[in-house]
Amino acid sequence: MVKGSDVLLIFVAILFPPAAAAFITGCSCDLLINILLTVLGYIPGHIHAFWLIYKKMKAEERYGQGGFRYTGNGTYAPLAQSGQPAPQAYYGATTN
């Protein structure tokens, strides 16, 4: 299911793909790859940004919103251990 935040992320990816990659991955290797792809050709940067958005949406479906962390290369890992519920995500909160 596509949420409003995902629609906004897609809109940002259409305008400037590296910004969408930065929102998803933070300052990571994927951001550098997206910048290079965008400089080499605008369409490859779009494809990479949309792929990152797709992987994020799949992680939200699998682990629930806020129940995962980005591990790089378009992969996500759950925050909860097996048998434990996922921690609640609060604005400004940090996890231990």
MODELLER restraints for C-alpha pairs under 7 A, 6 or more apart:
rsr = mdl.restraints
at = mdl.atoms
rsr.add(forms.Gaussian(group=physical.xy_distance, feature=features.Distance(at['CA:9:A'], at['CA:20:A']), mean=6.06, stdev=0.5))
rsr.add(forms.Gaussian(group=physical.xy_distance, feature=features.Distance(at['CA:12:A'], at['CA:19:A']), mean=6.87, stdev=0.5))
rsr.add(forms.Gaussian(group=physical.xy_distance, feature=features.Distance(at['CA:12:A'], at['CA:20:A']), mean=5.78, stdev=0.5))
rsr.add(forms.Gaussian(group=physical.xy_distance, feature=features.Distance(at['CA:13:A'], at['CA:19:A']), mean=6.95, stdev=0.5))
rsr.add(forms.Gaussian(group=physical.xy_distance, feature=features.Distance(at['CA:13:A'], at['CA:20:A']), mean=5.05, stdev=0.5))
rsr.add(forms.Gaussian(group=physical.xy_distance, feature=features.Distance(at['CA:13:A'], at['CA:46:A']), mean=6.57, stdev=0.5))
rsr.add(forms.Gaussian(group=physical.xy_distance, feature=features.Distance(at['CA:13:A'], at['CA:49:A']), mean=6.21, stdev=0.5))
rsr.add(forms.Gaussian(group=physical.xy_distance, feature=features.Distance(at['CA:14:A'], at['CA:46:A']), mean=6.84, stdev=0.5))
rsr.add(forms.Gaussian(group=physical.xy_distance, feature=features.Distance(at['CA:17:A'], at['CA:45:A']), mean=5.88, stdev=0.5))
rsr.add(forms.Gaussian(group=physical.xy_distance, feature=features.Distance(at['CA:17:A'], at['CA:46:A']), mean=5.56, stdev=0.5))
rsr.add(forms.Gaussian(group=physical.xy_distance, feature=features.Distance(at['CA:17:A'], at['CA:49:A']), mean=5.61, stdev=0.5))
rsr.add(forms.Gaussian(group=physical.xy_distance, feature=features.Distance(at['CA:18:A'], at['CA:31:A']), mean=6.35, stdev=0.5))
rsr.add(forms.Gaussian(group=physical.xy_distance, feature=features.Distance(at['CA:18:A'], at['CA:34:A']), mean=5.64, stdev=0.5))
rsr.add(forms.Gaussian(group=physical.xy_distance, feature=features.Distance(at['CA:18:A'], at['CA:35:A']), mean=5.53, stdev=0.5))
rsr.add(forms.Gaussian(group=physical.xy_distance, feature=features.Distance(at['CA:20:A'], at['CA:49:A']), mean=6.44, stdev=0.5))
rsr.add(forms.Gaussian(group=physical.xy_distance, feature=features.Distance(at['CA:21:A'], at['CA:31:A']), mean=5.57, stdev=0.5))
rsr.add(forms.Gaussian(group=physical.xy_distance, feature=features.Distance(at['CA:21:A'], at['CA:34:A']), mean=6.86, stdev=0.5))
rsr.add(forms.Gaussian(group=physical.xy_distance, feature=features.Distance(at['CA:21:A'], at['CA:49:A']), mean=5.67, stdev=0.5))
rsr.add(forms.Gaussian(group=physical.xy_distance, feature=features.Distance(at['CA:21:A'], at['CA:52:A']), mean=6.98, stdev=0.5))
rsr.add(forms.Gaussian(group=physical.xy_distance, feature=features.Distance(at['CA:22:A'], at['CA:31:A']), mean=5.76, stdev=0.5))
rsr.add(forms.Gaussian(group=physical.xy_distance, feature=features.Distance(at['CA:25:A'], at['CA:31:A']), mean=6.87, stdev=0.5))
rsr.add(forms.Gaussian(group=physical.xy_distance, feature=features.Distance(at['CA:25:A'], at['CA:70:A']), mean=6.75, stdev=0.5))
rsr.add(forms.Gaussian(group=physical.xy_distance, feature=features.Distance(at['CA:30:A'], at['CA:73:A']), mean=6.71, stdev=0.5))
rsr.add(forms.Gaussian(group=physical.xy_distance, feature=features.Distance(at['CA:34:A'], at['CA:45:A']), mean=5.41, stdev=0.5))
rsr.add(forms.Gaussian(group=physical.xy_distance, feature=features.Distance(at['CA:34:A'], at['CA:48:A']), mean=6.43, stdev=0.5))
rsr.add(forms.Gaussian(group=physical.xy_distance, feature=features.Distance(at['CA:37:A'], at['CA:44:A']), mean=5.50, stdev=0.5))
rsr.add(forms.Gaussian(group=physical.xy_distance, feature=features.Distance(at['CA:37:A'], at['CA:45:A']), mean=4.72, stdev=0.5))
rsr.add(forms.Gaussian(group=physical.xy_distance, feature=features.Distance(at['CA:38:A'], at['CA:44:A']), mean=6.30, stdev=0.5))
rsr.add(forms.Gaussian(group=physical.xy_distance, feature=features.Distance(at['CA:38:A'], at['CA:45:A']), mean=4.16, stdev=0.5))
rsr.add(forms.Gaussian(group=physical.xy_distance, feature=features.Distance(at['CA:52:A'], at['CA:74:A']), mean=6.05, stdev=0.5))
rsr.add(forms.Gaussian(group=physical.xy_distance, feature=features.Distance(at['CA:55:A'], at['CA:74:A']), mean=6.16, stdev=0.5))
rsr.add(forms.Gaussian(group=physical.xy_distance, feature=features.Distance(at['CA:59:A'], at['CA:76:A']), mean=6.43, stdev=0.5))
rsr.add(forms.Gaussian(group=physical.xy_distance, feature=features.Distance(at['CA:63:A'], at['CA:78:A']), mean=6.30, stdev=0.5))
rsr.add(forms.Gaussian(group=physical.xy_distance, feature=features.Distance(at['CA:66:A'], at['CA:89:A']), mean=5.61, stdev=0.5))
rsr.add(forms.Gaussian(group=physical.xy_distance, feature=features.Distance(at['CA:67:A'], at['CA:78:A']), mean=5.81, stdev=0.5))
rsr.add(forms.Gaussian(group=physical.xy_distance, feature=features.Distance(at['CA:67:A'], at['CA:79:A']), mean=5.48, stdev=0.5))
rsr.add(forms.Gaussian(group=physical.xy_distance, feature=features.Distance(at['CA:67:A'], at['CA:86:A']), mean=5.55, stdev=0.5))
rsr.add(forms.Gaussian(group=physical.xy_distance, feature=features.Distance(at['CA:67:A'], at['CA:87:A']), mean=6.76, stdev=0.5))
rsr.add(forms.Gaussian(group=physical.xy_distance, feature=features.Distance(at['CA:68:A'], at['CA:76:A']), mean=6.21, stdev=0.5))
rsr.add(forms.Gaussian(group=physical.xy_distance, feature=features.Distance(at['CA:68:A'], at['CA:77:A']), mean=5.38, stdev=0.5))
rsr.add(forms.Gaussian(group=physical.xy_distance, feature=features.Distance(at['CA:68:A'], at['CA:78:A']), mean=4.20, stdev=0.5))
rsr.add(forms.Gaussian(group=physical.xy_distance, feature=features.Distance(at['CA:68:A'], at['CA:79:A']), mean=5.00, stdev=0.5))
rsr.add(forms.Gaussian(group=physical.xy_distance, feature=features.Distance(at['CA:69:A'], at['CA:76:A']), mean=5.52, stdev=0.5))
rsr.add(forms.Gaussian(group=physical.xy_distance, feature=features.Distance(at['CA:69:A'], at['CA:77:A']), mean=5.50, stdev=0.5))
rsr.add(forms.Gaussian(group=physical.xy_distance, feature=features.Distance(at['CA:69:A'], at['CA:78:A']), mean=6.39, stdev=0.5))
rsr.add(forms.Gaussian(group=physical.xy_distance, feature=features.Distance(at['CA:69:A'], at['CA:79:A']), mean=6.48, stdev=0.5))
rsr.add(forms.Gaussian(group=physical.xy_distance, feature=features.Distance(at['CA:70:A'], at['CA:76:A']), mean=4.62, stdev=0.5))
rsr.add(forms.Gaussian(group=physical.xy_distance, feature=features.Distance(at['CA:70:A'], at['CA:77:A']), mean=6.62, stdev=0.5))
rsr.add(forms.Gaussian(group=physical.xy_distance, feature=features.Distance(at['CA:71:A'], at['CA:77:A']), mean=6.59, stdev=0.5))
rsr.add(forms.Gaussian(group=physical.xy_distance, feature=features.Distance(at['CA:79:A'], at['CA:86:A']), mean=6.42, stdev=0.5))
rsr.add(forms.Gaussian(group=physical.xy_distance, feature=features.Distance(at['CA:80:A'], at['CA:86:A']), mean=4.74, stdev=0.5))
rsr.add(forms.Gaussian(group=physical.xy_distance, feature=features.Distance(at['CA:80:A'], at['CA:87:A']), mean=6.82, stdev=0.5))
